[in-house]
Amino acid sequence: MTPWPSYDRSCAMTSDLLEPFQEFGTATISSALREVCGVLRAFVCGPAPFTMGAKTVGTAVTLNFMPKREDIVEGHAEESQEKRSALWSAVIAVQDGDVLVVDARANMQTGCLGEMLMTAIHAKGARGLVVDGCIRDLPQAREIGLPLFLRGGTPHNAGHFEMYPWDYNVPIACGGALVFPGDIIVGDDDGVVVVPPKLAPQVIEYCSKREGRETFERQKLEETGDIEKYYPLNAEGQKEYDAWLRAKK
């Protein structure tokens, strides 16, 4: 018996699946998941962009924090045990193209990781860090070059305060969204969304069409301000859009 419901990983991850998401906003991706795929909880609610303008697209490596209980891990022993914890394992597991996604249960006391570990995963090619909780060394972390999506920063050190890194590369609930290892993570200034790899082709098709249409709509709104004709397109606006598409081919 598996510890969680079966999850279809049959869609092999390739650059063809990941690269298109560099061009799509999370708002459009969220619409695709909702309208085409029926996925209503793709948005990671809570973690916000702390490196504005820095986008992340990659595959999830997951890390799960649980509330600390002193009979399991004594507070004074945590730093000595940290290198044997799931935190170290998750950092070691990160590869080029990954995004480290951390469920810290929205805890605002615990510093899940600091500058040194973030420096390490950035050097290994991590594309971003998503934490439903806090990190340490926030001023230095912003300079590393790693896109950061967090609830905040904390001065608490590697003792992890109230939480302990319990497991890695398992399904987690990050900001109310279910995240499996290998899921596609996309983050921009609107926030973070989770795309199941098997749904990526449908999402890409939807986003390509919608963002092309919105380019036309935006252009026409800038020229005319006519929302009745151009947002959404009425029959006359649709004819103009079709002609615009033909002219671009």
Secondary structure, DSSP 8 states (H G I E B T S, - for coil): --SS------S---HHHHGGGGSS-HHHHHHHHHHTT-----EE-S-EESSTT--EEEEEEEEEEEE--TTTS-GGGHHHHGGGSHHHHHHHH--TTEEEEEE-TT-SS-B---HHHHHHHHHTT--EEEEESEES-HHHHTTTT--EEESEE----TT-TTEEEEEESS-EEETTEEE-TT-EEEEETTEEEEE-GGGHHHHHHHHHHHHHHHHHHHHHHHHH--HHHHTTB-HHHHHHHHHHHHHH-
